[in-house]
Amino acid sequence: MKMKNFPILFVLLFSGCFALKGKNIIFPRPTATDHMILKPTVDKPLHQLSVCLRSYTDLKREHSLFSMALQGSGKDNTFLIFPKPPNICQVHINHEAITFTVDSEVLDWKHTCVTWDSETGLVQLWINGRPYPRKGAKNRSPIGPEMCVVLGQEQDSLCGGFAAGQSFVGEIRDVHVWDHVLDPESLRRFSTGYDIVGGNIFNWISGATEIKGGVVVLENEESK
């Protein structure tokens, strides 16, 4: 009997470490448990930071795109990207909320980057290659080196204290973190998918991660 060929779909649904090249991370429902832990390579305090990622969601409520916390009281929102649809995105630096008024959300993949410089205190938000006006953070303390970085949840304590009402529901991919401020040309190229050097302290292609709960990992269509 001749066997038929069927397409094979690989789904990863477990807790463990693996490479993310060509993968989408799917958070299928609002929970206080589902999340992914990123493990950046940081061996000294950070005085600058750039974070870029792509996300796809139809959420109409506030949610966390990227959450970094340190050990200690008041250090849960050390670096947090926190959209509040339809037209607000907050960036928290050392527990200080900086509010940007942005274009209303549309149902499509969105590329978000945030840069921060402790010397000047300047924070800039980029969405889909478009920079919003720079704003200043009062607290210019360096960040790290010991930290917990989480996708899918907002931390109220180190690697925990999650709330379903702040959880991300949708898909995330191409998360990169640098220990310096990316220049405007690199940010524009990165947002349009042109190859540039990925994050030097976390790189989506080779960075160490761990997933918890019902997070699903699928190959994205562009990598097939």
Backbone as JSON Lines, residues from 0, in Angstrom:
{"i":0,"aa":"M","n":[0.86,-1.2,0.0],"ca":[0.0,0.0,0.0],"c":[0.88,1.24,0.0]}
{"i":1,"aa":"K","n":[0.62,2.17,-0.91],"ca":[1.43,3.38,-1.01],"c":[1.02,4.39,0.06]}
{"i":2,"aa":"M","n":[2.0,4.86,0.78],"ca":[1.73,5.83,1.85],"c":[1.59,7.22,1.26]}
{"i":3,"aa":"K","n":[0.62,7.99,1.74],"ca":[0.45,9.37,1.32],"c":[1.34,10.28,2.14]}
{"i":4,"aa":"N","n":[1.79,11.33,1.51],"ca":[2.6,12.31,2.2],"c":[1.72,13.41,2.78]}
{"i":5,"aa":"F","n":[1.85,13.65,4.06],"ca":[1.09,14.7,4.73],"c":[2.06,15.72,5.3]}
{"i":6,"aa":"P","n":[1.66,17.01,5.31],"ca":[2.53,18.01,5.94],"c":[2.65,17.76,7.42]}
{"i":7,"aa":"I","n":[3.8,18.03,7.94],"ca":[4.06,17.81,9.36],"c":[4.11,19.15,10.07]}
{"i":8,"aa":"L","n":[3.37,19.3,11.14],"ca":[3.33,20.53,11.94],"c":[3.93,20.22,13.3]}
{"i":9,"aa":"F","n":[4.95,20.97,13.64],"ca":[5.59,20.78,14.94],"c":[5.08,21.82,15.91]}
{"i":10,"aa":"V","n":[4.59,21.4,17.04],"ca":[4.14,22.31,18.1],"c":[4.9,21.96,19.37]}
{"i":11,"aa":"L","n":[5.51,22.95,19.99],"ca":[6.21,22.75,21.25],"c":[5.35,23.31,22.36]}
{"i":12,"aa":"L","n":[5.04,22.48,23.33],"ca":[4.18,22.89,24.43],"c":[4.74,22.28,25.71]}
{"i":13,"aa":"F","n":[5.77,22.93,26.25],"ca":[6.45,22.39,27.41],"c":[7.33,23.47,28.01]}
{"i":14,"aa":"S","n":[7.92,23.14,29.15],"ca":[8.87,24.04,29.77],"c":[10.27,23.57,29.44]}
{"i":15,"aa":"G","n":[11.08,24.46,28.85],"ca":[12.43,24.06,28.5],"c":[13.15,25.15,27.76]}
{"i":16,"aa":"C","n":[14.41,24.88,27.39],"ca":[15.23,25.86,26.69],"c":[15.44,25.39,25.25]}
{"i":17,"aa":"F","n":[15.35,26.31,24.29],"ca":[15.49,25.95,22.89],"c":[15.72,27.21,22.09]}
{"i":18,"aa":"A","n":[16.19,27.03,20.85],"ca":[16.44,28.16,19.96],"c":[15.13,28.64,19.36]}
{"i":19,"aa":"L","n":[15.06,29.95,19.04],"ca":[13.82,30.54,18.58],"c":[13.88,31.02,17.14]}
{"i":20,"aa":"K","n":[14.96,30.72,16.44],"ca":[15.08,31.17,15.06],"c":[13.9,30.67,14.23]}
{"i":21,"aa":"G","n":[13.22,31.62,13.55],"ca":[12.1,31.27,12.69],"c":[10.85,30.85,13.43]}
{"i":22,"aa":"K","n":[10.74,31.18,14.72],"ca":[9.59,30.75,15.53],"c":[8.73,31.93,15.97]}
{"i":23,"aa":"N","n":[7.42,31.67,16.09],"ca":[6.47,32.57,16.72],"c":[6.11,32.01,18.09]}
{"i":24,"aa":"I","n":[6.04,32.88,19.07],"ca":[5.62,32.47,20.41],"c":[4.17,32.9,20.59]}
{"i":25,"aa":"I","n":[3.29,31.95,20.85],"ca":[1.85,32.22,20.91],"c":[1.37,32.09,22.35]}
{"i":26,"aa":"F","n":[0.72,33.16,22.81],"ca":[0.06,33.18,24.12],"c":[-1.44,33.1,23.83]}
{"i":27,"aa":"P","n":[-2.04,31.91,23.94],"ca":[-3.37,31.69,23.36],"c":[-4.55,32.21,24.19]}
{"i":28,"aa":"R","n":[-4.34,32.53,25.45],"ca":[-5.47,32.94,26.28],"c":[-4.98,33.78,27.46]}
{"i":29,"aa":"P","n":[-5.87,34.58,28.06],"ca":[-5.47,35.35,29.23],"c":[-5.32,34.45,30.45]}
{"i":30,"aa":"T","n":[-4.14,34.47,31.06],"ca":[-3.9,33.67,32.26],"c":[-2.94,34.45,33.17]}
{"i":31,"aa":"A","n":[-2.76,33.94,34.36],"ca":[-1.74,34.47,35.27],"c":[-0.57,33.5,35.37]}
{"i":32,"aa":"T","n":[-0.46,32.61,34.38],"ca":[0.59,31.58,34.43],"c":[1.43,31.51,33.15]}
{"i":33,"aa":"D","n":[0.82,31.64,31.99],"ca":[1.55,31.45,30.73],"c":[2.56,32.58,30.51]}
{"i":34,"aa":"H","n":[3.83,32.23,30.33],"ca":[4.85,33.24,30.06],"c":[6.11,32.6,29.53]}
{"i":35,"aa":"M","n":[6.98,33.42,29.0],"ca":[8.31,32.99,28.56],"c":[9.36,33.8,29.28]}
{"i":36,"aa":"I","n":[10.37,33.15,29.78],"ca":[11.5,33.81,30.44],"c":[12.65,33.91,29.45]}
{"i":37,"aa":"L","n":[13.16,35.11,29.25],"ca":[14.36,35.32,28.45],"c":[15.57,35.38,29.37]}
{"i":38,"aa":"K","n":[16.69,34.91,28.88],"ca":[17.9,34.87,29.71],"c":[19.03,35.64,29.04]}
{"i":39,"aa":"P","n":[18.97,36.98,29.16],"ca":[20.02,37.79,28.54],"c":[21.36,37.59,29.21]}
{"i":40,"aa":"T","n":[22.43,37.84,28.44],"ca":[23.78,37.75,28.97],"c":[24.21,39.13,29.46]}
{"i":41,"aa":"V","n":[24.14,39.33,30.77],"ca":[24.46,40.62,31.37],"c":[25.39,40.39,32.54]}
{"i":42,"aa":"D","n":[26.6,40.96,32.48],"ca":[27.56,40.75,33.56],"c":[27.97,42.04,34.26]}
{"i":43,"aa":"K","n":[27.32,43.16,33.9],"ca":[27.6,44.43,34.56],"c":[26.37,45.32,34.43]}
{"i":44,"aa":"P","n":[26.22,46.34,35.27],"ca":[25.06,47.22,35.18],"c":[24.95,47.88,33.82]}
{"i":45,"aa":"L","n":[23.71,48.01,33.34],"ca":[23.45,48.59,32.04],"c":[23.15,50.08,32.17]}
{"i":46,"aa":"H","n":[23.86,50.9,31.39],"ca":[23.62,52.34,31.37],"c":[22.84,52.76,30.13]}
{"i":47,"aa":"Q","n":[22.72,51.86,29.17],"ca":[21.91,52.08,27.99],"c":[21.21,50.77,27.65]}
{"i":48,"aa":"L","n":[20.1,50.89,26.91],"ca":[19.35,49.69,26.58],"c":[18.51,49.97,25.33]}
{"i":49,"aa":"S","n":[18.44,48.99,24.44],"ca":[17.52,49.0,23.31],"c":[16.81,47.66,23.28]}
{"i":50,"aa":"V","n":[15.49,47.69,23.13],"ca":[14.68,46.48,23.05],"c":[13.78,46.59,21.82]}
{"i":51,"aa":"C","n":[13.81,45.56,20.98],"ca":[12.94,45.5,19.79],"c":[12.21,44.17,19.75]}
{"i":52,"aa":"L","n":[10.96,44.18,19.28],"ca":[10.21,42.95,19.12],"c":[9.06,43.18,18.15]}
{"i":53,"aa":"R","n":[8.51,42.07,17.66],"ca":[7.31,42.11,16.82],"c":[6.17,41.42,17.57]}
{"i":54,"aa":"S","n":[4.96,42.02,17.47],"ca":[3.81,41.45,18.17],"c":[2.57,41.52,17.29]}
{"i":55,"aa":"Y","n":[1.62,40.65,17.6],"ca":[0.37,40.57,16.84],"c":[-0.74,40.22,17.82]}
{"i":56,"aa":"T","n":[-1.68,41.14,18.0],"ca":[-2.74,40.92,18.99],"c":[-3.97,41.73,18.62]}
{"i":57,"aa":"D","n":[-5.14,41.25,19.08],"ca":[-6.37,42.03,18.94],"c":[-6.87,42.52,20.3]}
{"i":58,"aa":"L","n":[-5.99,42.52,21.3],"ca":[-6.38,42.99,22.63],"c":[-6.8,44.46,22.6]}
{"i":59,"aa":"K","n":[-7.85,44.77,23.34],"ca":[-8.31,46.15,23.5],"c":[-8.03,46.68,24.9]}
{"i":60,"aa":"R","n":[-7.38,45.89,25.71],"ca":[-7.05,46.3,27.08],"c":[-5.54,46.44,27.23]}
{"i":61,"aa":"E","n":[-5.11,46.98,28.36],"ca":[-3.69,47.1,28.64],"c":[-3.05,45.73,28.73]}
{"i":62,"aa":"H","n":[-1.76,45.66,28.37],"ca":[-1.06,44.38,28.43],"c":[0.45,44.63,28.37]}
{"i":63,"aa":"S","n":[1.2,43.64,28.78],"ca":[2.66,43.74,28.81],"c":[3.26,43.1,27.57]}
{"i":64,"aa":"L","n":[4.14,43.85,26.88],"ca":[4.9,43.29,25.76],"c":[6.25,42.76,26.22]}
{"i":65,"aa":"F","n":[6.87,43.45,27.18],"ca":[8.22,43.11,27.62],"c":[8.36,43.59,29.05]}
{"i":66,"aa":"S","n":[8.74,42.7,29.96],"ca":[8.82,43.04,31.38],"c":[10.17,42.62,31.96]}
{"i":67,"aa":"M","n":[10.91,43.6,32.49],"ca":[12.18,43.35,33.15],"c":[12.08,43.79,34.61]}
{"i":68,"aa":"A","n":[12.49,42.93,35.51],"ca":[12.44,43.25,36.94],"c":[13.76,42.88,37.6]}
{"i":69,"aa":"L","n":[14.08,43.6,38.68],"ca":[15.25,43.3,39.5],"c":[14.8,42.84,40.88]}
{"i":70,"aa":"Q","n":[15.71,42.28,41.62],"ca":[15.42,41.86,42.98],"c":[15.29,43.08,43.86]}
{"i":71,"aa":"G","n":[14.25,43.12,44.7],"ca":[14.11,44.2,45.66],"c":[12.79,44.94,45.53]}
{"i":72,"aa":"S","n":[12.42,45.65,46.57],"ca":[11.16,46.39,46.6],"c":[11.19,47.53,45.58]}
{"i":73,"aa":"G","n":[10.09,47.69,44.84],"ca":[9.97,48.78,43.89],"c":[10.78,48.61,42.62]}
{"i":74,"aa":"K","n":[11.27,47.4,42.35],"ca":[12.08,47.18,41.16],"c":[11.43,46.22,40.17]}
{"i":75,"aa":"D","n":[10.09,46.06,40.32],"ca":[9.39,45.14,39.43],"c":[9.27,45.72,38.02]}
{"i":76,"aa":"N","n":[9.06,47.03,37.91],"ca":[8.94,47.65,36.59],"c":[10.24,48.37,36.23]}
{"i":77,"aa":"T","n":[11.32,47.62,36.19],"ca":[12.61,48.21,35.86],"c":[12.67,48.65,34.41]}
{"i":78,"aa":"F","n":[12.14,47.83,33.52],"ca":[12.03,48.2,32.1],"c":[10.82,47.46,31.56]}
{"i":79,"aa":"L","n":[9.75,48.2,31.33],"ca":[8.47,47.6,30.96],"c":[7.9,48.33,29.75]}
{"i":80,"aa":"I","n":[7.47,47.56,28.73],"ca":[6.75,48.11,27.58],"c":[5.3,47.68,27.74]}
{"i":81,"aa":"F","n":[4.4,48.67,27.9],"ca":[3.05,48.4,28.38],"c":[2.02,49.18,27.57]}
{"i":82,"aa":"P","n":[1.58,48.65,26.41],"ca":[0.55,49.32,25.63],"c":[-0.79,49.39,26.36]}
{"i":83,"aa":"K","n":[-1.5,50.49,26.11],"ca":[-2.85,50.67,26.61],"c":[-3.72,51.12,25.43]}
{"i":84,"aa":"P","n":[-4.21,50.16,24.62],"ca":[-4.98,50.51,23.44],"c":[-6.19,51.39,23.8]}
{"i":85,"aa":"P","n":[-6.64,52.26,22.86],"ca":[-6.21,52.23,21.45],"c":[-5.0,53.1,21.12]}
{"i":86,"aa":"N","n":[-4.62,54.09,21.98],"ca":[-3.59,55.03,21.51],"c":[-2.61,55.48,22.59]}
{"i":87,"aa":"I","n":[-2.36,54.63,23.57],"ca":[-1.38,54.93,24.61],"c":[-0.39,53.77,24.71]}
{"i":88,"aa":"C","n":[0.88,54.11,24.84],"ca":[1.89,53.1,25.17],"c":[2.76,53.67,26.28]}
{"i":89,"aa":"Q","n":[2.81,52.98,27.4],"ca":[3.65,53.39,28.5],"c":[4.96,52.6,28.51]}
{"i":90,"aa":"V","n":[6.04,53.31,28.79],"ca":[7.33,52.68,29.02],"c":[7.74,53.0,30.44]}
{"i":91,"aa":"H","n":[7.99,51.97,31.23],"ca":[8.42,52.16,32.62],"c":[9.92,51.96,32.7]}
{"i":92,"aa":"I","n":[10.62,52.93,33.28],"ca":[12.06,52.84,33.51],"c":[12.3,53.03,35.0]}
{"i":93,"aa":"N","n":[12.89,52.03,35.63],"ca":[13.13,52.1,37.07],"c":[11.89,52.55,37.83]}
{"i":94,"aa":"H","n":[10.76,51.93,37.47],"ca":[9.47,52.11,38.13],"c":[8.82,53.46,37.83]}
{"i":95,"aa":"E","n":[9.34,54.21,36.89],"ca":[8.75,55.49,36.5],"c":[8.03,55.31,35.16]}
{"i":96,"aa":"A","n":[6.75,55.68,35.12],"ca":[5.95,55.52,33.92],"c":[6.11,56.73,33.0]}
{"i":97,"aa":"I","n":[6.43,56.47,31.74],"ca":[6.56,57.5,30.72],"c":[5.53,57.18,29.65]}
{"i":98,"aa":"T","n":[4.64,58.14,29.39],"ca":[3.48,57.88,28.54],"c":[3.65,58.5,27.15]}
{"i":99,"aa":"F","n":[3.43,57.68,26.13],"ca":[3.45,58.12,24.74],"c":[2.05,58.0,24.15]}
{"i":100,"aa":"T","n":[1.64,59.03,23.42],"ca":[0.4,58.96,22.66],"c":[0.74,58.48,21.26]}
{"i":101,"aa":"V","n":[0.17,57.35,20.86],"ca":[0.57,56.7,19.61],"c":[-0.65,56.55,18.69]}
{"i":102,"aa":"D","n":[-0.4,56.14,17.46],"ca":[-1.49,55.86,16.54],"c":[-2.35,54.72,17.06]}
{"i":103,"aa":"S","n":[-3.62,54.76,16.75],"ca":[-4.54,53.71,17.19],"c":[-4.1,52.36,16.65]}
{"i":104,"aa":"E","n":[-4.36,51.32,17.43],"ca":[-3.95,49.98,17.05],"c":[-4.71,49.5,15.81]}
{"i":105,"aa":"V","n":[-4.02,48.77,14.95],"ca":[-4.64,48.09,13.82],"c":[-4.28,46.61,13.91]}
{"i":106,"aa":"L","n":[-5.12,45.77,13.31],"ca":[-4.9,44.33,13.4],"c":[-3.86,43.92,12.37]}
{"i":107,"aa":"D","n":[-2.61,43.96,12.79],"ca":[-1.49,43.6,11.92],"c":[-0.26,43.39,12.82]}
{"i":108,"aa":"W","n":[0.77,42.78,12.27],"ca":[2.02,42.68,13.0],"c":[2.56,44.08,13.27]}
{"i":109,"aa":"K","n":[3.03,44.29,14.48],"ca":[3.56,45.6,14.89],"c":[4.99,45.43,15.37]}
{"i":110,"aa":"H","n":[5.87,46.3,14.89],"ca":[7.26,46.28,15.31],"c":[7.48,47.41,16.31]}
{"i":111,"aa":"T","n":[7.89,47.07,17.52],"ca":[8.08,48.04,18.6],"c":[9.53,48.03,19.06]}
{"i":112,"aa":"C","n":[10.12,49.22,19.18],"ca":[11.46,49.36,19.76],"c":[11.43,50.47,20.81]}
{"i":113,"aa":"V","n":[12.18,50.27,21.88],"ca":[12.36,51.3,22.91],"c":[13.85,51.43,23.19]}
{"i":114,"aa":"T","n":[14.34,52.67,23.23],"ca":[15.73,52.91,23.61],"c":[15.77,53.8,24.85]}
{"i":115,"aa":"W","n":[16.82,53.62,25.65],"ca":[16.99,54.37,26.9],"c":[18.46,54.63,27.15]}
{"i":116,"aa":"D","n":[18.76,55.84,27.59],"ca":[20.13,56.26,27.9],"c":[20.13,56.87,29.3]}
{"i":117,"aa":"S","n":[20.85,56.26,30.24],"ca":[20.83,56.74,31.62],"c":[21.53,58.09,31.77]}
{"i":118,"aa":"E","n":[22.5,58.38,30.92],"ca":[23.24,59.65,31.05],"c":[22.34,60.85,30.8]}
{"i":119,"aa":"T","n":[21.52,60.77,29.77],"ca":[20.6,61.87,29.45],"c":[19.21,61.66,30.02]}
{"i":120,"aa":"G","n":[18.89,60.41,30.37],"ca":[17.54,60.07,30.81],"c":[16.55,59.92,29.67]}
{"i":121,"aa":"L","n":[17.01,60.06,28.42],"ca":[16.09,60.06,27.29],"c":[15.58,58.66,26.95]}
{"i":122,"aa":"V","n":[14.28,58.61,26.7],"ca":[13.59,57.39,26.3],"c":[12.9,57.67,24.97]}
{"i":123,"aa":"Q","n":[13.06,56.76,24.01],"ca":[12.36,56.93,22.73],"c":[11.65,55.65,22.34]}
{"i":124,"aa":"L","n":[10.43,55.84,21.86],"ca":[9.6,54.74,21.38],"c":[9.53,54.81,19.86]}
{"i":125,"aa":"W","n":[9.75,53.67,19.21],"ca":[9.58,53.52,17.77],"c":[8.52,52.46,17.52]}
{"i":126,"aa":"I","n":[7.57,52.75,16.63],"ca":[6.58,51.75,16.24],"c":[6.54,51.71,14.71]}
{"i":127,"aa":"N","n":[6.78,50.52,14.17],"ca":[6.8,50.31,12.72],"c":[7.71,51.3,12.0]}
{"i":128,"aa":"G","n":[8.89,51.5,12.58],"ca":[9.9,52.35,11.95],"c":[9.66,53.83,12.12]}
{"i":129,"aa":"R","n":[8.66,54.22,12.92],"ca":[8.33,55.63,13.12],"c":[8.72,56.04,14.54]}
{"i":130,"aa":"P","n":[9.58,57.05,14.71],"ca":[9.95,57.49,16.05],"c":[8.94,58.48,16.62]}
{"i":131,"aa":"Y","n":[8.61,58.29,17.9],"ca":[7.79,59.26,18.62],"c":[8.72,60.2,19.39]}
{"i":132,"aa":"P","n":[8.25,61.4,19.75],"ca":[9.12,62.37,20.41],"c":[9.78,61.8,21.66]}
{"i":133,"aa":"R","n":[11.07,62.06,21.83],"ca":[11.81,61.59,22.99],"c":[11.25,62.2,24.26]}
{"i":134,"aa":"K","n":[11.27,61.42,25.33],"ca":[10.85,61.91,26.64],"c":[11.9,61.53,27.66]}
{"i":135,"aa":"G","n":[11.86,62.18,28.82],"ca":[12.91,61.99,29.8],"c":[12.46,61.24,31.04]}
{"i":136,"aa":"A","n":[13.33,60.36,31.53],"ca":[13.11,59.67,32.8],"c":[13.92,60.36,33.89]}
{"i":137,"aa":"K","n":[13.33,60.55,35.06],"ca":[14.02,61.23,36.16],"c":[15.08,60.32,36.79]}
{"i":138,"aa":"N","n":[14.72,59.05,36.99],"ca":[15.64,58.11,37.63],"c":[16.64,57.61,36.6]}
{"i":139,"aa":"R","n":[17.9,57.92,36.82],"ca":[18.93,57.53,35.85],"c":[19.85,56.43,36.39]}
{"i":140,"aa":"S","n":[19.33,55.67,37.35],"ca":[20.12,54.57,37.9],"c":[20.36,53.51,36.84]}
{"i":141,"aa":"P","n":[21.54,52.89,36.84],"ca":[21.78,51.78,35.91],"c":[20.9,50.59,36.24]}
{"i":142,"aa":"I","n":[20.79,49.67,35.3],"ca":[19.91,48.51,35.43],"c":[20.76,47.25,35.49]}
{"i":143,"aa":"G","n":[20.44,46.4,36.46],"ca":[21.08,45.08,36.54],"c":[22.34,45.08,37.4]}
{"i":144,"aa":"P","n":[23.14,44.0,37.21],"ca":[23.06,43.0,36.14],"c":[22.09,41.84,36.38]}
{"i":145,"aa":"E","n":[21.77,41.54,37.65],"ca":[20.86,40.42,37.89],"c":[19.43,40.87,37.63]}
{"i":146,"aa":"M","n":[18.71,40.1,36.83],"ca":[17.37,40.52,36.4],"c":[16.55,39.32,35.98]}
{"i":147,"aa":"C","n":[15.24,39.53,35.88],"ca":[14.33,38.56,35.29],"c":[13.58,39.25,34.16]}
{"i":148,"aa":"V","n":[13.62,38.66,32.98],"ca":[12.97,39.23,31.81],"c":[11.88,38.25,31.35]}
{"i":149,"aa":"V","n":[10.66,38.78,31.19],"ca":[9.49,37.94,30.92],"c":[8.71,38.5,29.73]}
{"i":150,"aa":"L","n":[8.25,37.6,28.86],"ca":[7.28,37.93,27.82],"c":[5.94,37.33,28.22]}
{"i":151,"aa":"G","n":[4.86,38.06,27.95],"ca":[3.52,37.53,28.18],"c":[2.87,37.94,29.47]}
{"i":152,"aa":"Q","n":[3.65,38.44,30.42],"ca":[3.12,38.84,31.72],"c":[3.82,40.11,32.2]}
{"i":153,"aa":"E","n":[3.17,40.81,33.14],"ca":[3.77,41.96,33.82],"c":[4.14,41.55,35.23]}
{"i":154,"aa":"Q","n":[5.4,41.7,35.59],"ca":[5.88,41.25,36.89],"c":[5.56,42.25,38.0]}
{"i":155,"aa":"D","n":[4.99,41.75,39.08],"ca":[4.84,42.55,40.3],"c":[5.82,42.09,41.37]}
{"i":156,"aa":"S","n":[6.55,41.04,41.09],"ca":[7.66,40.57,41.91],"c":[8.61,39.86,40.96]}
{"i":157,"aa":"L","n":[9.79,39.53,41.42],"ca":[10.79,38.95,40.53],"c":[10.3,37.63,39.95]}
{"i":158,"aa":"C","n":[10.09,37.6,38.63],"ca":[9.62,36.42,37.9],"c":[8.26,35.93,38.38]}
{"i":159,"aa":"G","n":[7.43,36.84,38.91],"ca":[6.13,36.42,39.4],"c":[5.19,37.6,39.63]}
{"i":160,"aa":"G","n":[4.15,37.34,40.43],"ca":[3.16,38.37,40.72],"c":[2.33,38.74,39.5]}
{"i":161,"aa":"F","n":[1.99,37.75,38.68],"ca":[1.29,38.0,37.42],"c":[-0.21,38.17,37.64]}
{"i":162,"aa":"A","n":[-0.87,38.91,36.71],"ca":[-2.32,39.08,36.73],"c":[-2.86,38.83,35.33]}
{"i":163,"aa":"A","n":[-3.91,38.03,35.22],"ca":[-4.47,37.68,33.92],"c":[-4.93,38.93,33.16]}
{"i":164,"aa":"G","n":[-5.41,39.94,33.89],"ca":[-5.89,41.15,33.26],"c":[-4.82,42.02,32.64]}
{"i":165,"aa":"Q","n":[-3.56,41.69,32.86],"ca":[-2.45,42.41,32.24],"c":[-1.64,41.51,31.3]}
{"i":166,"aa":"S","n":[-2.09,40.29,31.12],"ca":[-1.34,39.33,30.31],"c":[-1.48,39.66,28.83]}
{"i":167,"aa":"F","n":[-0.48,39.24,28.07],"ca":[-0.52,39.39,26.61],"c":[-1.2,38.18,26.01]}
{"i":168,"aa":"V","n":[-2.08,38.42,25.04],"ca":[-2.72,37.34,24.28],"c":[-2.46,37.63,22.8]}
{"i":169,"aa":"G","n":[-1.79,36.72,22.13],"ca":[-1.43,36.94,20.73],"c":[-0.11,36.27,20.43]}
{"i":170,"aa":"E","n":[0.66,36.87,19.5],"ca":[1.92,36.27,19.06],"c":[3.06,37.28,19.16]}
{"i":171,"aa":"I","n":[4.23,36.77,19.52],"ca":[5.44,37.58,19.63],"c":[6.58,36.85,18.93]}
{"i":172,"aa":"R","n":[7.47,37.62,18.31],"ca":[8.65,37.03,17.68],"c":[9.73,38.11,17.57]}
{"i":173,"aa":"D","n":[10.92,37.69,17.16],"ca":[12.03,38.6,16.84],"c":[12.34,39.57,17.98]}
{"i":174,"aa":"V","n":[12.51,39.03,19.17],"ca":[12.87,39.86,20.33],"c":[14.39,39.97,20.4]}
{"i":175,"aa":"H","n":[14.88,41.19,20.45],"ca":[16.31,41.44,20.55],"c":[16.57,42.53,21.58]}
{"i":176,"aa":"V","n":[17.68,42.38,22.32],"ca":[18.04,43.35,23.37],"c":[19.51,43.7,23.22]}
{"i":177,"aa":"W","n":[19.82,45.0,23.26],"ca":[21.18,45.5,23.15],"c":[21.55,46.31,24.39]}
{"i":178,"aa":"D","n":[22.84,46.37,24.69],"ca":[23.3,47.17,25.84],"c":[23.75,48.57,25.41]}
{"i":179,"aa":"H","n":[23.2,49.05,24.3],"ca":[23.49,50.4,23.82],"c":[22.27,50.93,23.08]}
{"i":180,"aa":"V","n":[22.29,52.21,22.76],"ca":[21.19,52.83,22.03],"c":[21.43,52.66,20.53]}
{"i":181,"aa":"L","n":[20.5,52.0,19.86],"ca":[20.62,51.82,18.41],"c":[20.43,53.16,17.7]}
{"i":182,"aa":"D","n":[21.17,53.35,16.63],"ca":[21.03,54.57,15.85],"c":[19.76,54.51,15.01]}
{"i":183,"aa":"P","n":[19.21,55.67,14.58],"ca":[17.94,55.69,13.84],"c":[17.94,54.83,12.59]}
{"i":184,"aa":"E","n":[19.02,54.81,11.83],"ca":[19.05,54.02,10.61],"c":[18.91,52.53,10.92]}
{"i":185,"aa":"S","n":[19.58,52.06,11.96],"ca":[19.46,50.65,12.34],"c":[18.04,50.31,12.77]}
{"i":186,"aa":"L","n":[17.41,51.23,13.5],"ca":[16.04,50.99,13.95],"c":[15.08,50.93,12.76]}
{"i":187,"aa":"R","n":[15.27,51.8,11.78],"ca":[14.41,51.77,10.6],"c":[14.62,50.47,9.81]}
{"i":188,"aa":"R","n":[15.88,50.09,9.62],"ca":[16.17,48.87,8.87],"c":[15.62,47.65,9.59]}
{"i":189,"aa":"F","n":[15.77,47.63,10.9],"ca":[15.3,46.49,11.67],"c":[13.78,46.37,11.58]}
{"i":190,"aa":"S","n":[13.07,47.49,11.58],"ca":[11.61,47.46,11.55],"c":[11.08,46.94,10.22]}
{"i":191,"aa":"T","n":[11.83,47.1,9.15],"ca":[11.38,46.66,7.84],"c":[11.91,45.28,7.47]}
{"i":192,"aa":"G","n":[12.62,44.64,8.39],"ca":[13.07,43.28,8.16],"c":[14.43,43.14,7.52]}
{"i":193,"aa":"Y","n":[15.12,44.27,7.27],"ca":[16.47,44.17,6.74],"c":[17.4,43.58,7.8]}
{"i":194,"aa":"D","n":[18.35,42.79,7.35],"ca":[19.28,42.16,8.28],"c":[20.22,43.19,8.9]}
{"i":195,"aa":"I","n":[20.25,43.23,10.21],"ca":[21.27,43.97,10.95],"c":[21.75,43.04,12.05]}
{"i":196,"aa":"V","n":[22.79,43.46,12.75],"ca":[23.31,42.64,13.83],"c":[22.27,42.58,14.95]}
{"i":197,"aa":"G","n":[21.89,41.37,15.34],"ca":[20.88,41.19,16.38],"c":[21.39,41.58,17.75]}
{"i":198,"aa":"G","n":[20.5,41.48,18.73],"ca":[20.82,41.89,20.09],"c":[22.08,41.23,20.62]}
{"i":199,"aa":"N","n":[22.91,42.03,21.3],"ca":[24.17,41.47,21.82],"c":[24.04,40.93,23.24]}
{"i":200,"aa":"I","n":[22.91,41.25,23.93],"ca":[22.72,40.61,25.24],"c":[21.52,39.65,25.23]}
{"i":201,"aa":"F","n":[20.63,39.79,24.23],"ca":[19.67,38.72,23.94],"c":[19.37,38.77,22.45]}
{"i":202,"aa":"N","n":[19.48,37.61,21.82],"ca":[19.3,37.48,20.39],"c":[18.27,36.39,20.12]}
{"i":203,"aa":"W","n":[17.23,36.7,19.35],"ca":[16.15,35.74,19.09],"c":[16.64,34.48,18.4]}
{"i":204,"aa":"I","n":[17.74,34.58,17.66],"ca":[18.23,33.42,16.93],"c":[18.87,32.4,17.85]}
{"i":205,"aa":"S","n":[19.59,32.88,18.86],"ca":[20.38,31.94,19.67],"c":[20.2,32.13,21.18]}
{"i":206,"aa":"G","n":[19.33,33.06,21.61],"ca":[19.2,33.35,23.03],"c":[18.56,32.22,23.82]}
{"i":207,"aa":"A","n":[18.96,32.08,25.08],"ca":[18.4,31.06,25.96],"c":[17.05,31.53,26.5]}
{"i":208,"aa":"T","n":[16.09,30.61,26.53],"ca":[14.74,30.94,27.0],"c":[14.17,29.77,27.79]}
{"i":209,"aa":"E","n":[13.05,30.04,28.45],"ca":[12.31,28.98,29.13],"c":[10.83,29.35,29.07]}
{"i":210,"aa":"I","n":[9.98,28.4,28.69],"ca":[8.56,28.69,28.64],"c":[7.82,28.01,29.78]}
{"i":211,"aa":"K","n":[6.74,28.66,30.23],"ca":[5.94,28.17,31.34],"c":[4.47,28.18,30.96]}
{"i":212,"aa":"G","n":[3.75,27.16,31.38],"ca":[2.32,27.11,31.14],"c":[1.98,26.7,29.72]}
{"i":213,"aa":"G","n":[0.9,27.27,29.19],"ca":[0.37,26.84,27.89],"c":[0.87,27.63,26.71]}
{"i":214,"aa":"V","n":[2.09,28.14,26.77],"ca":[2.67,28.86,25.64],"c":[2.95,27.88,24.5]}
{"i":215,"aa":"V","n":[2.63,28.3,23.27],"ca":[2.83,27.44,22.1],"c":[3.9,28.06,21.21]}
{"i":216,"aa":"V","n":[4.79,27.25,20.68],"ca":[5.86,27.7,19.8],"c":[5.64,27.07,18.43]}
{"i":217,"aa":"L","n":[5.52,27.92,17.41],"ca":[5.28,27.44,16.05],"c":[6.27,28.07,15.08]}
{"i":218,"aa":"E","n":[6.57,27.36,14.01],"ca":[7.38,27.93,12.95],"c":[6.57,29.01,12.26]}
{"i":219,"aa":"N","n":[7.2,30.19,12.03],"ca":[6.45,31.25,11.36],"c":[6.47,31.04,9.85]}
{"i":220,"aa":"E","n":[5.48,31.63,9.19],"ca":[5.28,31.4,7.76],"c":[6.49,31.88,6.93]}
{"i":221,"aa":"E","n":[7.14,32.96,7.36],"ca":[8.24,33.53,6.59],"c":[9.46,32.63,6.57]}
{"i":222,"aa":"S","n":[9.56,31.71,7.55],"ca":[10.75,30.86,7.63],"c":[10.59,29.56,6.87]}
{"i":223,"aa":"K","n":[9.39,29.31,6.32],"ca":[9.16,28.03,5.63],"c":[9.72,28.06,4.22]}
